[in-house]
Amino acid sequence: MNCGRDFEAILGDATVAGPASEEEVLHAERQLSLRFPDSYRQFLKEYGAALGDGFEISGLFTGDGTGPPLWRDIVVECKRFRNAVQGTLPDSYLPISDDGCGVTYYIDAAMSEDSTSPVIAYGPGVDGTVVADSFEEFVVRLAHDQLVI
């Protein structure tokens, strides 16, 4: 699935946190002891995090401290996830989004050498279903409510 233009248009219409610097990306990777997949790294460096019509993508952002953030921080979410699952899922899974009903979507950072890292769903009745072959495909399907679980 070639998603390039649709991906950019979706994120262009979304509320985004603003770009994360290379230093911020590297710092987050060090905190999590992994390297983000290339496609997700690029998302962080261009958009930071995103909140669209009916979807949210966790990322990196700098808050001004004047209220709750609009986005979820990937480092906070990943650490929370690791504490909750205590080794039942790989530490390389990055919780990038959820459906609000208990299903969480993860991109597998173990595939970081491949920019087409799959996005995997876990939740009630959904255990390890690949919902998209790449991060870009996931964002497009999520925004168009076309995820098949």
Secondary structure, 3 states (H helix, E strand, C coil): CCCHHHHHHHHHHCEECCCCCHHHHHHHHHHHCCCCCHHHHHHHHHCCCEEECCEEECECCCCCCCCCCCCCEHHHHHHHHHHHHCCCCCCCEEEEEECCCCCEEEEEHHHCCCCCCCEEEEECCEEEEEEECCHHHHHHHHHCCCCCC
